[in-house]
Amino acid sequence: MNTHDQPHHPRETTVLDTVPRGLLIDGTWQSAAAERTFTVEDPSTTTTLCAVPDATADDALRALDAADRAQSSWASYPPRHRGEILRRAFETITSRHEDLSLLMTLEMGKPLAESRAEVTYAAEFFRWFAEEAVRIDGDYAVSPNGSGRMLVTRQPVGPSLMVTPWNFPMAMGTRKIGPAVAAGCTMVIKPAHQTPLTMLALGEILTEAGLPHGVLNIITARNADEVMRPLITDPRARKLTFTGSTPVGRTLIEQSARQVLKTSMELGGNAPFLVFGDADVDAAVDGAMLAKMRNIGEACTAANRFYLHRDIAEEFTDKLTRRMRALRLGRGVGDNVEVGPLIDSAQRDKVTELVDDAVGQGASVLTGGKAETGPGYYYPPTVLTDVPPSARLTSEEVFGPVAPISTFTDEDEAVTAANNTEFGLVSYAYTRDMPRALRVSESLQTGMVGLNQGVVSNAAAPFGGVKQSGIGREGGKIGIDEYLETKYIAVGGL
């Protein structure tokens, strides 16, 4: 069911009006040097929400100037003070939870329930890294020959460049900003042009929390390459972190090689969802709904390929189809809406193209399968069966509410199919056989495994992939390592 509520309720306008409309450079909100702007669209209606500055390369370099100037003094800040800034920001996000959730829904499209969950998740990174700031460790040891001492210390990498995606506009920011603040790194961050408003609101929160001028600089721009390439090739930058597609990640890695930048990349996924014959089917369907439909399927962790054992395939497929068909589609601010629009026309066209390709090769549509008509970029929850291995859906990330189903007969066949991809971010497996659970978890070529659960994201756990799904890890105890260098000091004369 599609429910298109009327846009721009007075409360929506009020929330939009609270967001700074500038570039944050050296602690002040500024217009772009060329006075350029671009508009932010509501994907549920295709109407314009507002305009924000469209930064130039000169604006970006001014932001890096500020980050470079602030780096030395910020690195010397007591770790406890850095942690307290993050803690205050966590508390402010929590106190503004509803307004931030509404803002996110307006620019990204996801239902309010999804936005509320993201704001909670995003805030948790600030709380986690507030606690990690005082736990940056080192080492002291006697050299093996006894003639000296070995002192190991950890120091901030330095000015860090950050590029965040549109699908989780706050959480992907806090997951990078949190450890950078805790470690003592300054930053220049560029949010996705589709969803810049949440990041601008976050910048204001951090400023209110006492973050010194120049530590966090935010540049909004329609053309990412125009503003990021000069920064990546500038020797003052020492770190690049990116969340987004694998093709763009490859390009950024190539650009960063010239300066030998420390990089961390959270790239595309093609997550398999395996259900074995001994699984609790109802629990597996519950997990599938979470793994597939979180964030409207626009998540790198979304289940992209469903592999079902033949013994349970019919039961699972029937239950999943009924659940998907019952989901309420509409504008994210609407009551009881469970599925919002996709982010833009390009994304809806991609989903349409991938579904049409699978159907053209023999797949059957059990529900959905055609884009919605009318305003907004809506695509209905879709279930496909008999999806052939040659279909593009098996090798390309659909990034939408589409569940393609295939079957298998034995464990080796399932694991082989799951690993048959260049990606390796996350996989899911449902089984009540513990030896199988361990075998399969160890055999799946992914950085994360959801074993009998459909959500893996957790601020306290390391997030990241293998193969072409990325480099490095974000979150958890090791998340701060991406923003620290290890220095060894050889001490003699003893």
DODREN-432847 format. One record per residue (C-alpha): x, y, z. Coordinates in steps of 0.001 Angstrom, whole numbers, padded with zeros to 6 digits. Example, Ala and Ser with C-alpha at 12.3 -4.5 7.8 and 13.67 -1.06 7.14 Angstrom:
BEGIN
{{012300 -004500 007800}}
{{013670 -001060 007140}}
# end
This chain:
BEGIN
{{000000 000000 000000}}
{{001335 003401 -000975}}
{{000447 006413 001200}}
{{001791 009730 -000078}}
{{001294 012247 002741}}
{{001388 015953 001977}}
{{004912 017400 002289}}
{{006169 020314 004330}}
{{004088 020120 007462}}
{{004885 023117 009724}}
{{007030 020958 011998}}
{{009068 019821 008987}}
{{009687 023438 008053}}
{{010696 024248 011620}}
{{013210 021397 011715}}
{{014674 022393 008351}}
{{015037 025988 009507}}
{{017238 024934 012449}}
{{019941 023488 010187}}
{{022960 025702 009403}}
{{023158 026482 005674}}
{{026875 026963 005290}}
{{030278 025383 005054}}
{{031831 024838 008477}}
{{035405 026100 008164}}
{{037572 026980 011143}}
{{034589 027113 013464}}
{{032420 029484 011415}}
{{029569 028884 008982}}
{{030415 030360 005597}}
{{029090 030656 002063}}
{{030975 029025 -000772}}
{{033623 031307 -002241}}
{{031868 031380 -005607}}
{{028439 031848 -003965}}
{{027314 028612 -005598}}
{{024544 026489 -004117}}
{{022729 023254 -004881}}
{{019332 022013 -003786}}
{{018495 019134 -001475}}
{{015540 017054 -002600}}
{{012864 015194 -000666}}
{{012930 011771 -002392}}
{{009365 011028 -001289}}
{{007921 013950 -003254}}
{{010809 015148 -005499}}
{{010244 018643 -004100}}
{{013100 020873 -002938}}
{{013792 021036 000790}}
{{016394 023812 000734}}
{{019687 024911 -000802}}
{{023183 024545 000653}}
{{026598 025855 -000456}}
{{028261 024130 -003368}}
{{031918 024232 -002385}}
{{034779 024791 -004801}}
{{038310 023426 -004641}}
{{039358 026703 -003007}}
{{036780 026190 -000257}}
{{038043 022666 000315}}
{{041633 023851 000596}}
{{040585 026533 003084}}
{{039029 023758 005157}}
{{042272 021775 005009}}
{{044195 024928 005967}}
{{042068 025149 009113}}
{{042502 021458 009926}}
{{046257 021698 009450}}
{{046537 024763 011702}}
{{044521 023107 014449}}
{{046258 019724 014347}}
{{049176 020374 016710}}
{{047157 021953 019512}}
{{044348 019421 019145}}
{{046769 016496 019366}}
{{048022 017847 022695}}
{{044514 018051 024199}}
{{044181 015740 027214}}
{{042461 012521 026147}}
{{039880 012945 028897}}
{{038892 016339 027504}}
{{038493 014899 024013}}
{{036324 012153 025427}}
{{034163 014629 027319}}
{{033457 016541 024109}}
{{032192 013333 022534}}
{{030149 012547 025615}}
{{028473 015957 025532}}
{{027745 015515 021830}}
{{026214 012100 022576}}
{{023945 013660 025163}}
{{022884 016456 022809}}
{{022058 014006 020011}}
{{019991 012018 022494}}
{{018123 015133 023638}}
{{017348 016133 020004}}
{{016513 012612 018904}}
{{013105 013347 017365}}
{{014142 016443 015409}}
{{017231 014725 014042}}
{{015168 011701 013046}}
{{012675 013855 011177}}
{{015472 015752 009426}}
{{017018 012477 008277}}
{{013712 011166 006980}}
{{013085 014357 005024}}
{{016359 014253 003108}}
{{016930 010491 002853}}
{{013393 009119 002705}}
{{013538 006273 005209}}
{{010596 005808 007611}}
{{010818 007613 010934}}
{{011258 004317 012766}}
{{014383 003642 010699}}
{{015688 007173 011258}}
{{015142 006902 015001}}
{{017109 003662 015051}}
{{019944 005285 013107}}
{{020139 008318 015393}}
{{020413 005981 018394}}
{{023076 003921 016622}}
{{024965 007026 015499}}
{{025033 008515 018993}}
{{026434 005270 020341}}
{{029677 005769 018384}}
{{030261 009018 020257}}
{{029601 007331 023588}}
{{031847 004384 022708}}
{{034792 006486 021536}}
{{034375 008910 024427}}
{{035371 005939 026554}}
{{038125 004779 024197}}
{{039880 008177 024168}}
{{041509 007438 027531}}
{{042477 003867 026570}}
{{045028 004609 023855}}
{{047876 002395 024970}}
{{051604 001983 024407}}
{{054434 -000298 025561}}
{{057703 -000274 027515}}
{{060158 -003140 027405}}
{{063793 -004028 028025}}
{{065611 -004672 024753}}
{{066583 -008325 024283}}
{{070303 -007662 024880}}
{{069574 -005632 028006}}
{{071457 -002544 026792}}
{{068470 -000281 026252}}
{{064770 000133 026452}}
{{062033 000007 023825}}
{{059309 002633 024193}}
{{056242 002405 021969}}
{{053685 005198 021829}}
{{050600 005968 019737}}
{{050114 009349 018101}}
{{047327 010816 015944}}
{{047714 010286 012215}}
{{046959 013926 011503}}
{{044481 015773 009271}}
{{041938 013241 008035}}
{{039724 013427 004959}}
{{036304 011839 005265}}
{{033671 011068 002657}}
{{030329 009745 003869}}
{{027397 008200 001947}}
{{023732 009121 001725}}
{{022205 005925 003093}}
{{023207 006399 006756}}
{{023867 010156 006845}}
{{024549 010382 010582}}
{{025916 006988 011606}}
{{028545 006889 008869}}
{{029693 010291 010084}}
{{029866 009511 013800}}
{{031605 006199 013054}}
{{034468 008213 011516}}
{{034353 011423 013564}}
{{034185 009612 016918}}
{{037532 007795 016691}}
{{039206 010778 014992}}
{{038209 013074 017863}}
{{039246 010462 020432}}
{{042634 009978 018752}}
{{043349 013700 018329}}
{{042978 014075 014564}}
{{041522 017092 012795}}
{{039103 016512 009928}}
{{037635 017699 006654}}
{{034422 015829 005932}}
{{032286 015840 002797}}
{{028816 014335 003166}}
{{026931 012949 000178}}
{{025239 015691 -001814}}
{{021865 013950 -001493}}
{{021904 014118 002325}}
{{024076 016974 003623}}
{{021637 018377 006184}}
{{022126 015731 008867}}
{{025899 016288 008774}}
{{025459 020044 009066}}
{{023254 019512 012118}}
{{025911 017187 013555}}
{{028587 019834 012988}}
{{026596 022327 015002}}
{{026163 019803 017823}}
{{029906 019176 018012}}
{{030600 022907 018023}}
{{028165 023321 020914}}
{{029901 020443 022700}}
{{033136 022429 022754}}
{{035069 021039 019802}}
{{037791 023635 019089}}
{{037688 025647 015885}}
{{039280 023934 012933}}
{{039076 020397 014316}}
{{035990 019509 012278}}
{{035425 021191 008930}}
{{032427 020352 006721}}
{{032247 021019 002998}}
{{029092 020365 001006}}
{{029479 019966 -002726}}
{{027632 018537 -005679}}
{{030845 017454 -007435}}
{{032839 015252 -005068}}
{{035853 014938 -007356}}
{{036225 018706 -007693}}
{{036656 019210 -003962}}
{{038255 015930 -002892}}
{{040990 015456 -005485}}
{{042918 018621 -004424}}
{{042729 017487 -000796}}
{{043841 013923 -001483}}
{{046870 015165 -003396}}
{{047798 017771 -000760}}
{{050750 016641 001420}}
{{049154 018066 004566}}
{{046453 015383 004478}}
{{047523 012164 006174}}
{{044440 009970 006177}}
{{041501 009208 003872}}
{{038398 007316 004937}}
{{035512 006585 002602}}
{{032217 004734 002780}}
{{030555 004099 -000539}}
{{030698 002051 -003711}}
{{033631 -000138 -004683}}
{{034258 001632 -008037}}
{{034565 005017 -006320}}
{{036681 003452 -003585}}
{{039111 002097 -006166}}
{{039463 005567 -007683}}
{{040130 007152 -004294}}
{{042731 004515 -003442}}
{{044514 005267 -006716}}
{{044459 008994 -005992}}
{{045694 008508 -002429}}
{{048653 006384 -003533}}
{{050576 009466 -004645}}
{{050735 010783 -001068}}
{{050805 007249 000434}}
{{047820 008226 002557}}
{{046676 005934 005307}}
{{043307 004725 004012}}
{{040279 002946 005365}}
{{037547 001938 002955}}
{{034108 000516 003665}}
{{032903 -000419 000209}}
{{030174 -002380 -001534}}
{{028597 -005630 -000473}}
{{026764 -008586 -001988}}
{{025616 -010341 001155}}
{{024447 -013954 000915}}
{{021710 -015190 003283}}
{{021938 -018947 003820}}
{{019115 -020977 005400}}
{{019895 -024631 006051}}
{{017390 -027440 006321}}
{{017627 -027663 010111}}
{{017050 -023922 010666}}
{{014198 -022408 012640}}
{{012310 -021114 009609}}
{{010275 -018506 011477}}
{{013427 -017097 013080}}
{{015146 -017121 009685}}
{{012265 -015176 008107}}
{{012410 -012640 010946}}
{{016148 -012287 010363}}
{{015654 -012026 006613}}
{{013226 -009136 007033}}
{{015826 -007289 009094}}
{{018747 -008147 006821}}
{{016840 -007293 003638}}
{{014572 -004417 004586}}
{{016647 -002400 007012}}
{{016999 001049 005465}}
{{014722 000042 002567}}
{{017422 -002368 001436}}
{{019753 000582 000796}}
{{022525 -000763 002990}}
{{025852 -002369 002188}}
{{024957 -004996 004791}}
{{021603 -005791 003170}}
{{020990 -009419 002252}}
{{021407 -009459 -001509}}
{{021187 -013160 -002378}}
{{019011 -015744 -000606}}
{{020117 -019374 -000728}}
{{017609 -021820 000746}}
{{017935 -025543 001323}}
{{015372 -027366 -000781}}
{{013741 -028923 002291}}
{{012631 -025554 003679}}
{{012594 -023423 000533}}
{{008837 -023506 -000063}}
{{007929 -022692 003552}}
{{010500 -019908 003848}}
{{009588 -018374 000495}}
{{005874 -018372 001263}}
{{006348 -016734 004661}}
{{008847 -014167 003385}}
{{006615 -013244 000447}}
{{003593 -012675 002682}}
{{005676 -010497 005017}}
{{007131 -008456 002141}}
{{003731 -008009 000456}}
{{002205 -006697 003692}}
{{004737 -003897 004177}}
{{003231 -000417 004044}}
{{004877 001807 001429}}
{{004778 005582 001636}}
{{006348 008849 002697}}
{{008602 008221 005685}}
{{006827 010714 007953}}
{{003493 008915 007530}}
{{001868 006872 010272}}
{{002799 003173 010198}}
{{004878 003554 007025}}
{{007461 000759 006832}}
{{009078 001347 003430}}
{{010024 004759 002092}}
{{011261 005852 -001340}}
{{014645 005087 -002797}}
{{017112 007964 -002722}}
{{016770 009177 -006318}}
{{015720 008286 -009837}}
{{019111 006772 -010667}}
{{018810 004299 -007808}}
{{015243 003378 -008728}}
{{016299 002887 -012342}}
{{019126 000596 -011230}}
{{016796 -001575 -009155}}
{{014336 -001737 -012049}}
{{017091 -002732 -014454}}
{{018386 -005530 -012220}}
{{014914 -006961 -011589}}
{{014008 -006806 -015276}}
{{017249 -008586 -016146}}
{{016500 -011429 -013726}}
{{012912 -011788 -014958}}
{{014150 -011744 -018531}}
{{016345 -014714 -017689}}
{{013525 -016759 -016195}}
{{013056 -015531 -012626}}
{{009485 -015440 -011300}}
{{008024 -012438 -009455}}
{{006061 -013423 -006342}}
{{005372 -009869 -005218}}
{{006393 -006393 -006373}}
{{008626 -006201 -009399}}
{{007465 -002891 -010876}}
{{008294 000677 -009836}}
{{005453 002687 -008308}}
{{003857 005461 -010351}}
{{003286 008971 -009045}}
{{005599 011358 -007176}}
{{008600 010027 -005306}}
{{011164 007337 -006061}}
{{009212 004342 -004797}}
{{009907 000686 -005533}}
{{007797 -001970 -003818}}
{{009200 -004832 -001709}}
{{009930 -007581 -004226}}
{{010518 -011327 -004031}}
{{011936 -013278 -006970}}
{{012353 -017041 -007225}}
{{014247 -019307 -009605}}
{{016874 -016616 -010065}}
{{019547 -018046 -012394}}
{{023258 -017704 -011532}}
{{023724 -015621 -014681}}
{{021338 -012886 -013488}}
{{023079 -009620 -012636}}
{{021327 -009653 -009247}}
{{023664 -012448 -008161}}
{{026812 -010417 -008787}}
{{025725 -006768 -008435}}
{{024581 -004974 -005303}}
{{020885 -004188 -005792}}
{{020658 -001590 -002967}}
{{016886 -001825 -002840}}
{{013978 -003865 -001429}}
{{014493 -006930 -003630}}
{{014950 -010506 -002373}}
{{016206 -012905 -005081}}
{{015860 -016566 -004050}}
{{017812 -019621 -005176}}
{{018013 -023112 -003700}}
{{020776 -025565 -002777}}
{{021055 -029211 -001758}}
{{024188 -029397 000408}}
{{026509 -027273 002537}}
{{029401 -027135 000097}}
{{027113 -025948 -002688}}
{{025733 -023181 -000468}}
{{029123 -021932 000681}}
{{030528 -022022 -002860}}
{{027623 -019959 -004164}}
{{027905 -017510 -001260}}
{{031615 -016953 -001893}}
{{031225 -016578 -005648}}
{{031539 -012785 -005625}}
{{034240 -010130 -005622}}
{{032657 -008668 -002484}}
{{033164 -009815 001097}}
{{031474 -007519 003582}}
{{028909 -009598 005467}}
{{027042 -012877 005177}}
{{024182 -014448 007098}}
{{023577 -018074 008016}}
{{020749 -019821 009843}}
{{021231 -023301 011274}}
{{020690 -025084 014593}}
{{023633 -027425 013981}}
{{026544 -025934 015965}}
{{029377 -027749 014155}}
{{027870 -026610 010835}}
{{027469 -023081 012178}}
{{031170 -022900 012989}}
{{032267 -024565 009723}}
{{030161 -022259 007616}}
{{031115 -019121 009551}}
{{034800 -019924 009083}}
{{034339 -020782 005392}}
{{032408 -017682 004368}}
{{034754 -015129 002819}}
{{033390 -012033 004530}}
{{034595 -009698 007246}}
{{031413 -010212 009268}}
{{028901 -013033 009719}}
{{025394 -012791 011118}}
{{024890 -016226 012649}}
{{021191 -016765 013395}}
{{020626 -013024 013407}}
{{019837 -010477 010730}}
{{021717 -007428 012064}}
{{025462 -007265 012678}}
{{026075 -003528 013144}}
{{027217 -002602 016652}}
{{029336 000353 017762}}
{{031277 -001986 020061}}
{{032191 -004398 017242}}
{{034667 -004060 014349}}
{{032853 -003311 011082}}
{{034481 -003968 007721}}
{{035004 -006379 004878}}
{{037499 -008396 002871}}
{{038184 -008738 -000845}}
{{036735 -005726 -002683}}
{{034483 -004711 000191}}
{{037121 -002635 001879}}
{{040263 -002004 003886}}
{{040418 -001608 007651}}
{{037771 -001689 010364}}
{{035480 000889 011949}}
{{033980 000643 015427}}
{{034958 -001595 018309}}
{{038214 -001467 020207}}
{{040256 -001480 017005}}
{{038282 001325 015331}}
{{040530 003980 016833}}
{{043626 002289 015365}}
{{042782 003715 011943}}
{{043515 007203 013323}}
{{046729 006385 015174}}
{{050336 005848 014133}}
{{052681 003677 016158}}
{{056010 005263 017088}}
{{058948 003266 018469}}
{{061560 005112 020528}}
{{064850 003308 021124}}
{{066243 004408 024495}}
{{069967 003969 025086}}
{{072619 005126 027576}}
{{071300 002935 030382}}
# end
